[in-house]
Amino acid sequence: MNDYTNLSSSIERTSKYLIPSLPTSPRNSSILDPKQNIDDSEEIFSLEPVEFNSPSKFLALSVENDTVHIPLPSDHADSVCSIYTDPNAFHSIIAYSNGLNFYYHNTWDTAILLAPLKDKIISSVGWFKPIFTETPEPNSASALLGLDNGKIIHVELNSNDKPGKKTLKLATEVFQLDDHESIQSLEIESFPGRSLDTNTIIFLTTKNKFYQFIQDQDYPFSNNPSIQAPFTTFFKIHNKRFYFLEIGDENSQGKLSLYRKFHEFGAGSTPNSFAWLTENGVYFGSLSYGSQQAGDSLIETANIIPYDFDQNEAASNLILTEFHIILLTGKRVQVISRLNSEVVFEKTIESENCALQLAVDSINRTYWVLTPTELIEIVVQDETRDLWKIFLQQKKFESSIKYCKSDQQKSIVYRAQADHYFDTKRFLLSATYYAKSNAKVEEVAIKYLNQRDITSLKTFLYNKLLSLSKKITLLATWLVQVFLVMLGLLDKTILTGTTAQGEMDPSAASAKEERDLLVEEFHLFLDTFNIYLHPKTVLNFIGSYARNDSLVHYLYLLKDYPAIIEHYLFEKNYKKSLKVLNKNGSPEDFYRHKNLDPEKLIPAFIEYESVNVSEEANYSKTSSSLNQKSEGSQADSNQALRYLEFAVYQLMSQSKVLHNYFFSLLVKQNTKSEAKILEFLEFFSENPVCNLEYALSLCLKYNRVFSATFIYSLLDCHEDSVALALKIGDVELAIQQINKLNESRDFGQDIIGETITESRNIEMEKRLWLQVLKYLIQEKNDLARAIEILKKTNLITVQDLLVYYPNFDSIGDLKDVLCETLDDYEQQVNNLHMDMQESMKNASLISDEIRNINSRYAIIAENEQCQICFQPALIKEIYVFPCQHVFHCDCLTRKVLVSSIRINAKKIRLLQAKIADISKKRRELKLANIGGLFSGIQKKSKAQPKDSLTKVDELVKDLVNLELKSRKELDDIVARECVLCGEPNIKSIAIPFIDDEKDSDLVASWSL
């Protein structure tokens, strides 16, 4: 029994049953330690032998110190044995080349003979994974047996009846290959996202053919073991509807290996890649699961790696890992990279006999080589260690960075990426990656200087400065000079493209926008790296380039306010100089004369005023109206007025001359607003300092009516005040003056004790009211307003009002006006009441609606599935309808596209294209703004970006808003109603279940 050829014909058949108690090698135990620093010189793959001795009479496997006996007759001792174990290591089928087949459960001591399978030569076994349970020792198993004559047998095993007659509950032939080839590999997998009765996939290989059986969702079948031979129905339906690939002839072993990336989810996880031994080489690729049906292929991308050895010595077995393929050829173990097809490990096993089998423990993810006398573990140490080099050679820089393990490796990748972009003339993009690498600053700077690309040089220096842990003053100062040079070049372009009349050509206008952006960027740079700059050197640089705006900005950063004041004085910008002096000036910066008399400055103010008046006259000639200058701009431009305002209100000067001059300046301002004048009069109303008669004459001269009426009130000339207000037709102003009389009377009696008697005040107030009423009736003929005023005072009666009425015989008109007024008032009251009731009702409805909206939500279970693709719902964006149906966004969109009319389908595609275009533009903006700088999108016209970092944010924000709007339009079409319980599904009742044209074969099979 020392012939172990074909010990296991499936790549992933070896599991915990075969090797649960093998000692773990010290090297293997360190693989899982991510902190271990593995030298690049150490090989990724190595072989670790573990002794394994077998007896001579019975085939025995050592499992945790237990011996399993197989009752093989002595006359069959030379038969070749193969062992097939389910992925959870509970059930095993032991097949001999003489047609004797045994079944063993891991709780038994002895295997039992499966008599119904006598003379069946088993070449492969596919275990049915969906029936596996969470129990530690399931008692039943279902499998498909692939025979050497191309037949497939469905078996049901039961360990409860050992060694009874019901151990093999079912053994039914379900399929026969047409060419009767030996089935080398058989895998049963589940289609992710589909229901249990429609998710079966079967992979089957022979020596030169690769078959794929995908269950059609229109033909579900139950996998319940109580139903006799469910796979008979499966293969009957798929007899003519399967996909197969043929490569070479029968000179290959035809073994198949599947790889599950997420193996931690157990044996039920779905494989995502495959490898198949063919005559021409190893055919491998990736598997993709979507909407495939019977007859389709799951292979997404595939490639073939030719053998590098003599065809007479073909590979006998293989194992597929995440990035490599392990081949077994005689005594040689060879590991080939899946990424570049290069051999990364090769070693010959030092044994008298050939190696029999490669095996993988899919649960623990360990790999083994089986020989007649020993087990050899293939130890994998950091399989991804050298991937960054492979991706770098293929110029897949992002993938290379992903697998870098050290900063030095990343620097190498960044340097190669930068060189690639530089060689392809993408200088601005290369600058960002040069900054991330360890390239010498001088070397890179010379590259860009030779190309005369100052923008890329600036980008490189800026990003390099950001990456340094210790900022270097020399590098930051160099960057200041680069900014200034760029600004100078833009100024030259602007000057060249600007005419004498100030008009700019397109190049000059573009350069101006770019200069403004660059100035903001330069100031931001100064703000960020101020502490690393040498002030004197930077000030000399900025001054030599005559950048006054940048000079002031940097002086503010240095808080050198005396220098700022001096700079503004040199430019004769006194307004800004005074502003800085007022806000940041120190006491020694102000006037040193503490006893300065403002009255003595009046001659200087008069001289200044004459100059200021001439400037205002020039301004009025170039402006369409004096009203274009606001009050604030008037006050700010007249420095004499500003100082006098300070002297009057803050210093509380009591100089009559100063007050009179200040008031004259206020009255003469070129503005219609009298706010400043009234503020002055109200402030000093109790104790006026200026000459009120002089002030009144100025107000009348310059038509300052409001101020004049106020002065009349101060002088107790109330009749003149009302008369002036009525003269300009301002009834409200006249009423205000009468109210001031009331205030004056009350104030005089209670506090001051004026000599005017109460009766005289009442008489004067009555005269003033009659004066207003007379004006309204005789001049304005406004009886309604007169009656309205009549109601507000108890001093005037209707008899007093009739004196001014022109036509005594038509007194009825007055009655009609009064009645109409009363009716209008009543109607207004009613309307207001109705509006209030309606508003209260609407407010209540809105409040209820808001509360209802806030309470709407949907709870999605973590195992919820999309009702179209039946994949887990929470892996993608979803739509949830009130009917509790859940769909993936992309699945629902495809469903709606199929069933929609042409107009809606066209609109959906347009919106999808629009959203994709917006997303592309957002990625371009992000790429263009690498490192915190706005680098722009290079165009053929070499136009520079139009905005700064703030503009970029605004563009991104606009794109986001536009994308949200487009997505909302798409949602309104796609998610208007549920496709399962809405109108589209109701209309589908008229669609026949069978298409006479597409399913003609099926229709013909029903004919009698």
Summary of the structure (lengths in Angstrom):
residues: 1008
radius of gyration: 48.3
end to end distance: 58.2
largest distance: 149.4
contacts: 2882
relative contact order: 0.04
helix: 47%
strand: 16%
